[in-house]
Amino acid sequence: MRIDKTTNQQAELLKQMKTADTERAQEQQGHERAAKSSGVKESVEISSRAQEMKSARDALEAQPDVRAEKVEQVKSRIEQGTYEVNGKQIAEKIIRDSLFNFTA
């Protein structure tokens, strides 16, 4: 079974987008308070890049946390006794991910 770093990357991307959303909301609240006290109206225009990021976030959030069909395949192979673990590949993957995380 191959375990990808895709899930970790997706989680990190989602975390970054949620942080950006929170910061944007706090900034917007500050602007709204300032506008109310000064009587100035504000308008907001969302850039195409922000719209793309929202679309990407929505698509990412629509993905299931667990790939059920993959889990079932592995469970079935374990029950049948045909699931084999390649320790060398697992060790290489752990080292590669550790080095990637260390340099990131």
N, C-alpha and C positions, 0 to 999 in steps of 0.2 A: 504494500500500500504506500502510495506517495503522499506525503503531507506537504502542502505548499505553504509558502509564506504569504500567499494571497489573502488569507483570512486576517492575518496580522496587519497587512497593509490596508485592508478595507476598514478594519477597526480603527487604525490610526487616522485614516482619512475622515472617517465619520466623527471621530473625536475632535479633529481640527475644525471640521465644519460646524459642529455644535458649539465649540468655543467661539468661533467667529460669529455665529448667530447670537450668542449670549452677549458678546461685546457690542455687536451692532444694535441689539435691543436696548442695552444700557445707554449707549450713545444717543439713540433715538429718543429715549425717555428724557434725557438731559436736554436735547434740542426742543422737545415738546414743552417742557417746563419753561424754558427760556422764551419760546415763542408765545406762550400763554401770558407770561408776565409782561412782554413787550407789545403784544397785540399784533405781531407780525405773522403772516401766513407763510407756511413753508410748503414746498412741493418736493417730492422725491421721485427720482427717475432711476430705475434699476438698469444697470448696464447689461449688455449681452453676456459678458463673462459671469456676472452674478447669476443670471438666469441659467447659464450652462451648469454652474456649480450646484444650483438648486435641483436641476434635472438629474445631475449625477448623484446627489445626496438622496433624492427620492428613489432612484433606481437601486441604490445601495441598500436603503432601508427596506425595500421591497423583497430583497433576497433573504431566504431563510437562514437562520444562524447555523442550522445543521442540515447537511444534505442527507435526507432520510434514505434515499435509494442506496447511497454509498454505505451508510450505517448498516442497512439490511444485508447488503452483499457481504460485508465483513463478518457480521454476526453469523450468517449462513455458512461461510467458509470456516469459521471457528467451530461451529457445531458439527460440521462434517469432518473436521480434522484436516482440512486442506489449506488452512491459513498458515503461511510460513513468514517468519520474520527474518530479514537480512540485517543482522547486527552491524555489519560494516557500513551499509548504506545509512542506517539510522545514525551511527556515530559521525559519519561524514556530514550528514545534514545538520546535526547538532553543532558541530564545529563551524560549518559554513554560516549558519544562522548567528552563532555567537560572534564570529568575526564581523559579520554584516552589522549586527547591532552595536558592536564596539566602535566601528568606524562611522556609524550613522549619527 
